[in-house]
Amino acid sequence: MSTNTAQHKAPLLLGLLLLLQVLLMSWNARTQAGDQSVLRAWVMAVITPVAKGTGWTIDRVTGFFDGFAELRHARDENVQLKIEIERLTQERDEAVEKAAVKNNLEAELGLRLLPRFRSLAASVISRNIAVWFRRLTIDRGSMDGIKKDMPVLTSSGIVGRVIEVGPNSSFVQLITDRYAGVGAMLQQSREMGEIRGQENSRCEMKAVAASVDVQVGDKIITTGLDGIYPKGLPVGTVESVENDANAPWKKILVKPSAPVDRVEHVFVLLIEPKDLKALEAFK
């Protein structure tokens, strides 16, 4: 058995020796260019396509992850840009609102209207617009120097007078209140009368003789004789005129110059009745 086994293995050993000899010869042999062995050239010929394919795959995978990272970075930047845009939009809207409020204040308060009197700006914080009583609450009180009977205005005209004062707020009786009264006169004819409130957000000018010429659109101003409002302040305009043959007075409906039922900001003249008396005496 041993002899037969050796006989069978002999060709295999011979083949391995021959292969080894070829490999050694290939290793020592050179390509025609003489720069590397034949065996190394064969190995490189087999490995190079595989390496190229692997390199291509690695490049693609690396490029994919790089692109994903760039895409995520771009997405994060986009989110930040949206947040910044929203912030800037909000700031723009706030600036527009502040500008609108400022313009509204300048238009309503008209601080240059009466430069000879000190005034204090105030905001309306509540309203009581009933049939008989028409009043506002403003955010200024005795701690701000407000006192009873001080006139309340806008640049368009008078709004009313202070009737009750608290530390930080005050009640204002509107000129459209039935129990309010304003000494007034027709600006053109200088005919005097009295303004009384009506229940329809209008006023009536009373005590104007039937013989006086009154036209729709005529301006009405304060007389300064009621001890509350200085002379020459706008009260309103004549909206309608009725003549009664049996009455000695005209019925004159007046539209207030100031938007008394929707005003948001006012200013209070820091003047008291005694100051008005002194002013009239000085004149």
C-alpha positions as a Markdown table, in Angstrom:
| # | Residue | x | y | z |
|---|---|---|---|---|
| 1 | Met | 0.0 | 0.0 | 0.0 |
| 2 | Ser | 2.8 | 2.4 | 0.8 |
| 3 | Thr | 4.5 | 1.8 | -2.5 |
| 4 | Asn | 1.3 | 2.5 | -4.4 |
| 5 | Thr | 0.6 | 5.6 | -2.4 |
| 6 | Ala | 4.1 | 7.0 | -3.2 |
| 7 | Gln | 3.6 | 6.2 | -6.9 |
| 8 | His | 0.3 | 8.2 | -6.9 |
| 9 | Lys | 1.8 | 11.2 | -5.1 |
| 10 | Ala | 4.9 | 11.4 | -7.3 |
| 11 | Pro | 3.2 | 13.1 | -10.3 |
| 12 | Leu | 1.5 | 15.6 | -7.9 |
| 13 | Leu | 4.8 | 16.5 | -6.3 |
| 14 | Leu | 6.4 | 16.8 | -9.7 |
| 15 | Gly | 3.7 | 19.1 | -10.9 |
| 16 | Leu | 4.1 | 21.3 | -7.8 |
| 17 | Leu | 7.9 | 21.5 | -8.3 |
| 18 | Leu | 7.4 | 22.5 | -11.9 |
| 19 | Leu | 4.8 | 25.2 | -10.9 |
| 20 | Leu | 7.2 | 26.5 | -8.3 |
| 21 | Gln | 10.0 | 26.5 | -10.9 |
| 22 | Val | 7.7 | 28.5 | -13.3 |
| 23 | Leu | 6.8 | 31.0 | -10.6 |
| 24 | Leu | 10.5 | 31.5 | -9.6 |
| 25 | Met | 11.4 | 32.0 | -13.3 |
| 26 | Ser | 8.5 | 34.4 | -13.7 |
| 27 | Trp | 9.5 | 36.3 | -10.6 |
| 28 | Asn | 13.0 | 36.7 | -11.9 |
| 29 | Ala | 12.0 | 37.3 | -15.4 |
| 30 | Arg | 11.4 | 40.9 | -16.6 |
| 31 | Thr | 8.9 | 42.4 | -19.0 |
| 32 | Gln | 10.1 | 43.7 | -22.2 |
| 33 | Ala | 10.3 | 47.2 | -20.7 |
| 34 | Gly | 12.5 | 45.7 | -18.0 |
| 35 | Asp | 10.8 | 47.6 | -15.2 |
| 36 | Gln | 9.0 | 44.8 | -13.4 |
| 37 | Ser | 8.8 | 41.0 | -13.2 |
| 38 | Val | 6.4 | 39.0 | -15.4 |
| 39 | Leu | 4.7 | 37.6 | -12.3 |
| 40 | Arg | 4.1 | 41.0 | -10.8 |
| 41 | Ala | 2.7 | 42.2 | -14.2 |
| 42 | Trp | 0.3 | 39.3 | -14.2 |
| 43 | Val | -0.8 | 40.0 | -10.6 |
| 44 | Met | -1.2 | 43.7 | -11.4 |
| 45 | Ala | -3.2 | 42.9 | -14.5 |
| 46 | Val | -5.7 | 41.0 | -12.4 |
| 47 | Ile | -5.8 | 43.3 | -9.4 |
| 48 | Thr | -5.9 | 46.7 | -11.2 |
| 49 | Pro | -9.5 | 46.4 | -12.6 |
| 50 | Val | -10.7 | 45.2 | -9.2 |
| 51 | Ala | -8.9 | 48.1 | -7.5 |
| 52 | Lys | -10.4 | 50.5 | -10.0 |
| 53 | Gly | -13.9 | 49.2 | -9.4 |
| 54 | Thr | -13.4 | 49.3 | -5.7 |
| 55 | Gly | -12.0 | 52.9 | -5.9 |
| 56 | Trp | -15.0 | 53.9 | -8.0 |
| 57 | Thr | -17.4 | 52.5 | -5.5 |
| 58 | Ile | -15.6 | 54.1 | -2.6 |
| 59 | Asp | -15.6 | 57.5 | -4.4 |
| 60 | Arg | -19.3 | 57.1 | -5.1 |
| 61 | Val | -20.1 | 56.2 | -1.5 |
| 62 | Thr | -17.9 | 59.0 | -0.2 |
| 63 | Gly | -19.5 | 61.4 | -2.6 |
| 64 | Phe | -22.9 | 60.3 | -1.5 |
| 65 | Phe | -22.2 | 60.9 | 2.2 |
| 66 | Asp | -20.5 | 64.2 | 1.3 |
| 67 | Gly | -23.5 | 65.2 | -0.7 |
| 68 | Phe | -25.8 | 64.2 | 2.1 |
| 69 | Ala | -23.8 | 66.2 | 4.6 |
| 70 | Glu | -23.9 | 69.2 | 2.3 |
| 71 | Leu | -27.6 | 68.8 | 1.7 |
| 72 | Arg | -28.2 | 68.6 | 5.5 |
| 73 | His | -26.1 | 71.7 | 6.0 |
| 74 | Ala | -28.0 | 73.5 | 3.3 |
| 75 | Arg | -31.3 | 72.4 | 4.9 |
| 76 | Asp | -30.1 | 73.7 | 8.3 |
| 77 | Glu | -29.1 | 77.0 | 6.6 |
| 78 | Asn | -32.5 | 77.2 | 5.0 |
| 79 | Val | -34.2 | 76.7 | 8.3 |
| 80 | Gln | -32.1 | 79.4 | 9.9 |
| 81 | Leu | -32.9 | 81.7 | 6.9 |
| 82 | Lys | -36.6 | 81.1 | 7.4 |
| 83 | Ile | -36.3 | 81.9 | 11.1 |
| 84 | Glu | -34.4 | 85.1 | 10.3 |
| 85 | Ile | -36.9 | 86.1 | 7.6 |
| 86 | Glu | -39.8 | 85.6 | 10.1 |
| 87 | Arg | -37.9 | 87.6 | 12.7 |
| 88 | Leu | -37.2 | 90.5 | 10.3 |
| 89 | Thr | -40.9 | 90.3 | 9.1 |
| 90 | Gln | -42.0 | 90.6 | 12.7 |
| 91 | Glu | -39.7 | 93.5 | 13.3 |
| 92 | Arg | -40.9 | 95.2 | 10.2 |
| 93 | Asp | -44.6 | 94.7 | 11.2 |
| 94 | Glu | -43.8 | 96.1 | 14.7 |
| 95 | Ala | -42.0 | 99.1 | 13.1 |
| 96 | Val | -45.0 | 99.7 | 10.8 |
| 97 | Glu | -47.4 | 99.6 | 13.8 |
| 98 | Lys | -45.2 | 101.9 | 15.9 |
| 99 | Ala | -45.0 | 104.3 | 13.0 |
| 100 | Ala | -48.8 | 104.2 | 12.6 |
| 101 | Val | -49.3 | 104.7 | 16.3 |
| 102 | Lys | -46.8 | 107.6 | 16.3 |
| 103 | Asn | -48.5 | 109.2 | 13.3 |
| 104 | Asn | -51.9 | 108.7 | 15.0 |
| 105 | Leu | -50.6 | 110.3 | 18.2 |
| 106 | Glu | -49.1 | 113.2 | 16.3 |
| 107 | Ala | -52.3 | 113.7 | 14.4 |
| 108 | Glu | -54.6 | 113.3 | 17.3 |
| 109 | Leu | -52.6 | 115.0 | 20.0 |
| 110 | Gly | -51.5 | 118.0 | 17.9 |
| 111 | Leu | -49.3 | 119.3 | 20.7 |
| 112 | Arg | -48.6 | 122.5 | 18.7 |
| 113 | Leu | -52.3 | 123.4 | 18.7 |
| 114 | Leu | -52.1 | 125.4 | 22.0 |
| 115 | Pro | -48.5 | 126.3 | 22.7 |
| 116 | Arg | -49.5 | 128.7 | 25.5 |
| 117 | Phe | -51.0 | 125.9 | 27.6 |
| 118 | Arg | -49.2 | 122.9 | 29.1 |
| 119 | Ser | -50.7 | 119.6 | 28.1 |
| 120 | Leu | -50.4 | 115.9 | 29.0 |
| 121 | Ala | -50.9 | 113.0 | 26.5 |
| 122 | Ala | -53.3 | 110.2 | 27.6 |
| 123 | Ser | -54.7 | 107.0 | 26.2 |
| 124 | Val | -58.4 | 105.9 | 26.3 |
| 125 | Ile | -58.6 | 102.7 | 28.3 |
| 126 | Ser | -62.4 | 102.2 | 28.5 |
| 127 | Arg | -65.7 | 103.7 | 27.3 |
| 128 | Asn | -69.2 | 104.1 | 28.7 |
| 129 | Ile | -71.3 | 105.1 | 25.7 |
| 130 | Ala | -74.9 | 104.8 | 27.0 |
| 131 | Val | -78.0 | 106.7 | 25.8 |
| 132 | Trp | -77.7 | 109.4 | 28.5 |
| 133 | Phe | -74.1 | 109.1 | 29.7 |
| 134 | Arg | -71.2 | 109.3 | 27.4 |
| 135 | Arg | -67.9 | 109.0 | 29.2 |
| 136 | Leu | -64.3 | 107.8 | 28.7 |
| 137 | Thr | -61.6 | 106.6 | 31.1 |
| 138 | Ile | -58.1 | 107.8 | 30.5 |
| 139 | Asp | -54.8 | 106.4 | 31.9 |
| 140 | Arg | -53.8 | 109.6 | 33.7 |
| 141 | Gly | -54.8 | 110.8 | 37.1 |
| 142 | Ser | -53.9 | 113.0 | 40.1 |
| 143 | Met | -50.4 | 111.6 | 40.2 |
| 144 | Asp | -49.9 | 113.1 | 36.8 |
| 145 | Gly | -51.3 | 116.5 | 37.7 |
| 146 | Ile | -54.8 | 115.9 | 36.4 |
| 147 | Lys | -57.6 | 117.8 | 38.2 |
| 148 | Lys | -61.3 | 118.0 | 37.9 |
| 149 | Asp | -62.8 | 120.2 | 35.0 |
| 150 | Met | -59.6 | 120.2 | 33.0 |
| 151 | Pro | -60.4 | 120.2 | 29.3 |
| 152 | Val | -59.7 | 117.1 | 27.1 |
| 153 | Leu | -59.0 | 117.5 | 23.4 |
| 154 | Thr | -57.5 | 116.2 | 20.2 |
| 155 | Ser | -56.0 | 118.3 | 17.4 |
| 156 | Ser | -59.4 | 118.2 | 15.7 |
| 157 | Gly | -61.3 | 119.7 | 18.6 |
| 158 | Ile | -62.6 | 119.3 | 22.1 |
| 159 | Val | -63.6 | 115.9 | 23.5 |
| 160 | Gly | -64.9 | 116.8 | 26.9 |
| 161 | Arg | -63.8 | 117.6 | 30.4 |
| 162 | Val | -62.5 | 115.6 | 33.4 |
| 163 | Ile | -65.3 | 115.0 | 35.9 |
| 164 | Glu | -63.6 | 112.5 | 38.3 |
| 165 | Val | -60.0 | 111.9 | 39.1 |
| 166 | Gly | -58.2 | 108.9 | 40.6 |
| 167 | Pro | -54.5 | 108.4 | 41.3 |
| 168 | Asn | -53.8 | 106.7 | 37.9 |
| 169 | Ser | -56.9 | 107.3 | 35.9 |
| 170 | Ser | -59.7 | 109.8 | 35.2 |
| 171 | Phe | -63.2 | 109.9 | 33.9 |
| 172 | Val | -64.0 | 112.2 | 31.0 |
| 173 | Gln | -67.5 | 113.5 | 30.2 |
| 174 | Leu | -67.9 | 113.8 | 26.5 |
| 175 | Ile | -69.5 | 116.9 | 24.9 |
| 176 | Thr | -72.1 | 114.5 | 23.4 |
| 177 | Asp | -73.3 | 113.6 | 27.0 |
| 178 | Arg | -76.8 | 115.1 | 27.6 |
| 179 | Tyr | -75.6 | 116.7 | 30.8 |
| 180 | Ala | -72.5 | 118.3 | 29.2 |
| 181 | Gly | -72.4 | 121.9 | 28.3 |
| 182 | Val | -70.0 | 124.0 | 26.3 |
| 183 | Gly | -70.0 | 127.8 | 25.8 |
| 184 | Ala | -69.8 | 128.1 | 22.0 |
| 185 | Met | -70.2 | 130.6 | 19.1 |
| 186 | Leu | -70.5 | 130.5 | 15.4 |
| 187 | Gln | -67.1 | 131.4 | 14.1 |
| 188 | Gln | -68.3 | 133.5 | 11.2 |
| 189 | Ser | -71.1 | 135.5 | 12.8 |
| 190 | Arg | -69.7 | 135.4 | 16.3 |
| 191 | Glu | -73.2 | 134.6 | 17.5 |
| 192 | Met | -73.0 | 132.8 | 20.9 |
| 193 | Gly | -74.9 | 129.9 | 22.2 |
| 194 | Glu | -74.6 | 126.7 | 24.2 |
| 195 | Ile | -73.6 | 123.2 | 23.1 |
| 196 | Arg | -75.6 | 120.3 | 24.6 |
| 197 | Gly | -75.1 | 116.6 | 24.0 |
| 198 | Gln | -77.6 | 114.5 | 22.0 |
| 199 | Glu | -78.2 | 110.7 | 22.1 |
| 200 | Asn | -77.1 | 110.2 | 18.5 |
| 201 | Ser | -73.4 | 111.1 | 18.9 |
| 202 | Arg | -74.2 | 114.7 | 17.9 |
| 203 | Cys | -74.7 | 118.0 | 19.8 |
| 204 | Glu | -77.2 | 120.7 | 19.6 |
| 205 | Met | -76.4 | 124.4 | 19.7 |
| 206 | Lys | -79.0 | 126.1 | 21.7 |
| 207 | Ala | -79.9 | 129.8 | 22.4 |
| 208 | Val | -79.2 | 131.0 | 18.8 |
| 209 | Ala | -81.9 | 133.5 | 17.7 |
| 210 | Ala | -84.1 | 132.6 | 14.8 |
| 211 | Ser | -83.1 | 135.8 | 13.0 |
| 212 | Val | -79.4 | 134.8 | 12.9 |
| 213 | Asp | -78.1 | 133.5 | 9.6 |
| 214 | Val | -76.8 | 130.0 | 10.1 |
| 215 | Gln | -75.6 | 127.8 | 7.2 |
| 216 | Val | -74.8 | 124.1 | 7.1 |
| 217 | Gly | -71.0 | 123.7 | 7.4 |
| 218 | Asp | -70.5 | 126.8 | 9.6 |
| 219 | Lys | -67.7 | 126.3 | 12.1 |
| 220 | Ile | -68.4 | 126.5 | 15.8 |
| 221 | Ile | -65.7 | 127.3 | 18.4 |
| 222 | Thr | -65.5 | 127.7 | 22.2 |
| 223 | Thr | -66.2 | 131.2 | 23.8 |
| 224 | Gly | -63.9 | 130.7 | 26.8 |
| 225 | Leu | -66.8 | 132.0 | 29.0 |
| 226 | Asp | -67.8 | 128.7 | 30.6 |
| 227 | Gly | -64.8 | 128.5 | 32.9 |
| 228 | Ile | -63.6 | 125.2 | 31.4 |
| 229 | Tyr | -62.5 | 125.5 | 27.8 |
| 230 | Pro | -60.2 | 128.2 | 26.5 |
| 231 | Lys | -61.5 | 130.5 | 23.8 |
| 232 | Gly | -61.1 | 129.5 | 20.1 |
| 233 | Leu | -61.1 | 125.7 | 20.4 |
| 234 | Pro | -62.9 | 123.8 | 17.6 |
| 235 | Val | -66.2 | 122.3 | 18.7 |
| 236 | Gly | -67.8 | 121.2 | 15.5 |
| 237 | Thr | -69.7 | 122.1 | 12.3 |
| 238 | Val | -73.3 | 122.8 | 11.7 |
| 239 | Glu | -74.9 | 119.6 | 10.2 |
| 240 | Ser | -78.5 | 120.8 | 9.9 |
| 241 | Val | -80.6 | 123.9 | 10.7 |
| 242 | Glu | -84.3 | 124.0 | 11.5 |
| 243 | Asn | -86.5 | 127.1 | 11.8 |
| 244 | Asp | -89.7 | 127.1 | 13.8 |
| 245 | Ala | -91.9 | 130.0 | 13.2 |
| 246 | Asn | -93.3 | 129.7 | 16.7 |
| 247 | Ala | -90.0 | 129.4 | 18.4 |
| 248 | Pro | -87.5 | 132.2 | 19.1 |
| 249 | Trp | -84.5 | 129.9 | 18.7 |
| 250 | Lys | -83.1 | 128.0 | 15.8 |
| 251 | Lys | -82.6 | 124.2 | 16.2 |
| 252 | Ile | -79.0 | 123.6 | 15.1 |
| 253 | Leu | -77.6 | 120.1 | 15.0 |
| 254 | Val | -73.8 | 120.0 | 15.4 |
| 255 | Lys | -71.3 | 117.3 | 14.3 |
| 256 | Pro | -68.3 | 117.4 | 16.7 |
| 257 | Ser | -64.9 | 118.1 | 15.2 |
| 258 | Ala | -63.2 | 115.4 | 17.3 |
| 259 | Pro | -64.2 | 111.7 | 16.8 |
| 260 | Val | -65.4 | 111.5 | 20.4 |
| 261 | Asp | -66.9 | 108.0 | 20.2 |
| 262 | Arg | -63.9 | 106.4 | 18.7 |
| 263 | Val | -60.9 | 108.5 | 19.8 |
| 264 | Glu | -57.9 | 106.5 | 21.1 |
| 265 | His | -55.5 | 109.2 | 22.3 |
| 266 | Val | -56.2 | 112.6 | 23.8 |
| 267 | Phe | -54.4 | 115.3 | 25.6 |
| 268 | Val | -55.4 | 117.1 | 28.7 |
| 269 | Leu | -54.8 | 120.8 | 29.1 |
| 270 | Leu | -53.3 | 121.4 | 32.5 |
| 271 | Ile | -55.3 | 124.5 | 33.1 |
| 272 | Glu | -57.9 | 125.2 | 35.8 |
| 273 | Pro | -60.9 | 127.5 | 35.9 |
| 274 | Lys | -58.9 | 130.1 | 38.0 |
| 275 | Asp | -56.3 | 130.2 | 35.2 |
| 276 | Leu | -58.9 | 130.9 | 32.6 |
| 277 | Lys | -60.3 | 133.7 | 34.8 |
| 278 | Ala | -56.8 | 135.2 | 35.1 |
| 279 | Leu | -56.3 | 134.8 | 31.4 |
| 280 | Glu | -59.6 | 136.6 | 30.6 |
| 281 | Ala | -58.7 | 139.4 | 33.1 |
| 282 | Phe | -55.3 | 139.8 | 31.5 |
| 283 | Lys | -56.9 | 140.2 | 28.1 |
